[in-house]
Amino acid sequence: MTPRFFLIYLPLILEVSGVTLRHGLAAGTGADLAGRIDFALVVQIEVGGISGGGVSGSGVLLNPEWVLSAGHLVYSASAQDTTVEVGGVRRQVSAVHPHPGWLEAPSVGLSQRNDLVLLRLSEAISTAPSVPIWEGGGSGPLIGLMAGFGNGGNGLLGAYLSADGLQAGMNVVDRSLLGRDGGFWVTDFDSGQSRHNSLNQSTVDLRYFDIDGGEPKLSETVFTVPGNESQAGFSGLPTAENFFPGSGEIFPEGTTARGDSGGPLFLYSDERARWELAGVTSFGVNPLHPAGFNRFDSRYGDLSFFTDVSSQQDWLNSSTIPEFSSQILLGCGLLVLGCGRRR
């Protein structure tokens, strides 16, 4: 990232949403939930080479060599300026591959639907699980699990706690603004009181809500597209215990916060009985606050936008699979050669 980029895009980076949970939950709920994610490796990303220091974000390890994150997090940064921390060990990035569609018009907002980047590690992690990509389906409300290394807090005070390790939260996916060329998953941050359900408010001042200035307007999509509405309470939703035994009979409603950029959104598939990667954190905004920092501070009413991953299989495969396929073919060739020699 150049100093110029940093000055121009800093407000957008700050708007991008660790995970803030609803108030009243036990301390450590977010960290405990994050510790139960054994089907994927969520990583922390540090990008240097920027005026004033650097930026920190999150990502998810797709396989032993490749990390998926948000494009804006490493915009114009070189591989040598980018490191990934996995399990307390920091690893150098050897290659940066932003989504070509995002590079055509790099921005943050609904007008840019491909805010994605692939980071290749200089050293493979052999113990990394392969993360399944969302395959669709589901007849009821889609339950999402978000995770990241950003700030913590609660819905009343916002993301006021400094980042302190991996945090996770759950939410219902309220909007799926998807298309063949990409799109977004959207969650809203509810308290259990209808006044905090921003998607159901008729008095939201939409004049301040179009943060990217592009088409389609946020007000023309988010508030008009049919989708799953979060209810005023949480009694009708599954609890964390339904997915992670021992985590308690609660629904840890959460939203993303500063430092969660690039962190994963997993959706639970009842049909396949597993969590699948559906998106990565792109940005967040609160339409209940027309101006000021509260619009980006992850309070109740906040909307989190996750760049869709399920529509990007071709790009993911073209970037990651050939290298693994070559390694597999090479391994098979060596095995055949070895068998021939033993004979």
N, C-alpha and C positions, 0 to 999 in steps of 0.2 A: 504494500500500500504506500502510495506517495503521500507527502504532507498535504497536498491539495485534496486528494481524495478524502483524507481524514477530516479535513475541515468541512468539506461539502457534505459528507455522509454521516458525520458524527451524530446529528440529531436522530437520524434513522436508526443508527446502531443503538443508541440509548433507548429508543422506543421498543426495540426488539426484546421480546421477553425471552437462579434456581426456581424452584417451584414454590409458589405461594399457596397455602392451604386455607380453608375456612377456619374461622376462630373456634375455640372450644375443644379442638383436638389435642390429644396428649403430646407433650414435647417429644420430639424425635420421631413422630409419625412418618414424616417424609423420608427420613434417612432409613427407617426400618423397612418401609415399602421398597425403597431403592435396593436395599440389601437382598431382597427376595427375587430380584431380576436375575435368573440364572440361565435364561435362554438367549441372552445377548450381552455384549460388552459395551457400555456407555463410556465414552472417553472425554477428557478435557483437552481443548485445543488452545494453544498459545501462539499468537501471531505477533512478531516483532517487526522492527524496521519501520515503525511509524513514528511520526513526530509526537513527542510526549510519552513514548513508551511502546504500547501495543494494545491489543484487545484480547479478550479471553472469551471462549465460547465452548460449545459442546458438540458431540458427534456420536456416531454409532459405528462399531466395527462390523462390516458386512461379512467379512471372511478374514483369513489370517493376514492378508496384505492390504486391504482397502478399507478406508474410513469414509463414511458419507456424512456431509455436513451442509451448512447453508453457504451459498455462493458469496453473499455479501460479507461474510466473516473474513474471508481471505482474498477479497477483491484485489487484484494486481500484485498480491504478495508472492514472493518467490518461495520455492520449496525450502531453501536454506533458512528462511525466516520463520518457518512453521514447524512446530513440534506438537506431538500428541502424547499425553500422559495416560498410560494404561496400567491400572493396578498399582499406582505409585511409582511406576517406572516411566521416565520420559524418553520418547523415541523420536528420531528425526524423520521428517517427511522427505521423500525422494522425488515426488512428482505431484503437481497440482493440476487437476482437470476440471475446470468449471463447466457447467452445462452450456453447450454452445448457444442454446436459445436464450439463456440469461445474459451471456456476453454480448449479444446483439443490442441489448438495451438494459444495462445493469441498473437496477433500482430495487426498492423495497415497497411492495404494495400490490394491490389486486391486478394492476396492469402488467405485472411481471410474474408469470406463472412458473418459472423454472429456476427459482432461487436455490440452486443445488451445486455442490462441488464434491468431487472424489479426491481423496488424498491417499497416495500410495506410501506405505511405510518402508523405510530403508531396511528394516529387519522384520520378517514375518513373525507372527505370533501363532505358533502351532496349536495352541490350546483353544484358540478362538472358535466359538460356535458359529455355524453358518446361519444367518438370520433369514427366515422366510419372509417374502414380500406379500402384502395383503392381496388375497385372491378374490375378494368380493364376497357377497352373500349377506345373510343376516336379515331376519324379519322384524326383529324388535329394535329398541334403541341400541345403537352401537356404543359400547363402553370402551373408552380410550385410556391408555396409561402413558403419561408423559414423564420424561426424566431429563435432568440437566444439572450443571454445576453452577448455576446462577445464584442470585440472592434469594433469601427466604423471608418469611413473614406471614401475615394473615390478611384476610379480606378487609378487615377494618382499618388496619394501619398501613397496608401495602407492603412492598418488598423492602423493608427497612433493615433487614439483617444481612450482614456481609456474607458472601459465598463461603460455605463451610462444608465441602464434600458434596457427594451426589445426593440429590433429593428427587423424590417422585411423587406424583399425585394422580388422581383419576378424574374423569369427567365424561359426560355424555356428549357425543358428537352431535351438534345442533344443526350444522349445515355441511353439505358436501357440494362444493362448487367445482365440479370436476368436468374435464373434457379430454379429448384425445391428445391435445397439445399441453396438458397439464392442468393444474388447478389447486384448490385449497380444501383442507378440512378445517372446520371452525368449531371452537368450543366457547361457551360463555361461563362466567364465574358467578355462581349463585350462592346465596346465603341461607336460603330457605324462606326468604321473604320476597314477595312478588315485586316490591319496589326496586330490588336489586337485579331483577331479570331484565337486562337491557334489551333483549330481543323481543320482549313483549311490551315495551314501553312505547306509547304513541306520542309522548312528549319529548323524545330524544331530539336534541338540536343537531340536525344533520348538516348544518352549514359548516361545522367544524370537523366533520367526520371523514371527508375525502382527503386523506393524508398524502396520496401519491399524485393526484391531479390527472390521472390517466383514465382510460375507459376499460371496462365498465366502472361506473362510479360505485363506491361502496354502498351508498344509500340505495342504489338501484338493484343490488344483488342480495346483500346480506339480509335486508329487511323485507324482501319480497319473495325469495326463493323458498318453497315449502321444505320443511325439514323436521327433525326430531326436536321438540321443545323440551328443555329442562323444566320439570315441574317445580312448584313452589317449595316442596319438601323433598326429602330423600328416602322416605319410607317405601316407595315403590321401586327403588333401585336395588340391584344386587350390592352386597357389601364386599369389602376387601377379603373377607373370610371365604367368600365363594370362589375366589381365584387363588388366594395364597393362604392356606391353612395356618392358623396361629396368628394372623394379622389383626383379628378383631372384627366385631360386627359393626363396622362403620363404613361410610362411603367417604373417603378422603378427597372431597371435591377440591380441585386445585386449578391454577392457571400458571402460565409461564411468566418468567421475570427476567430482568437484565442478567445476561450471562448464559441464558439458555439457548441462544441462537444456535441452530444446527442440531439441537438435541432431538431425540426420536419421539414420535408418537406411535405407539403400538395399539392395534385394535384386536379385541378378542373375538375369535371365530368359534361360535357354538358348534358349527358343522364339523370343524377340524380340531376342536378342543385345544386350541393353542393361541398364543399371541403372535401377531404378524406385524411387520413394519409397514405403516401406511403413510407416514409423512415425517418431515423435520421442521422444527420451529423456524418460522420466517419473521413474523412481527406480531405485535399486540397493540391494542388501542381500546380505550374505555369511552364509549359514547355517552355515558352518564355524566361525564365531566367535560364541558365544552372547551375549557382552556386550562392551562397550567400543567404542572408536573403530574397531578393526580391522574391525568388521562393516560399516563404511561407507567404508573406505579403499581400495577397489578392489584388494584382494589376490586371489591365486588362490582360486577357489571362489566369487567374486563373481557374482551374477546381475544382469543389466541388464534392465529392463522398458521397452519402447518402446510408447507408445500407438499403436494401429493407426490408420492413415490411410486404408487401402483401403476401409474400410466407411463413410467419411465424405464420399463424393463429393457427395451431395445438399447437405450443409452447405457444403462448399467452393464448389460451383457457385452456390448461392444468395447467397453472400457476395461472390464475386469476379467471376463471369461477367457479370452484368447490366451492370456498369459498363463492361466491355470491349466487350460487345455494343453498348451505346449509342454508344461511341466509333466502333466500326466502322460502324454504321448512319449516324452523322453524317458520317463520312468518305466513305461511298458517296454520300450525298445531295449533299455538296459536289462530288464528282467528277461526278455526273450533271449538276448545275447548271453546272459548268464546261464540260462537253462541249456542253451546250445553247447556252451563250453563244458557243462557238467556231463553232458552226454558224450 
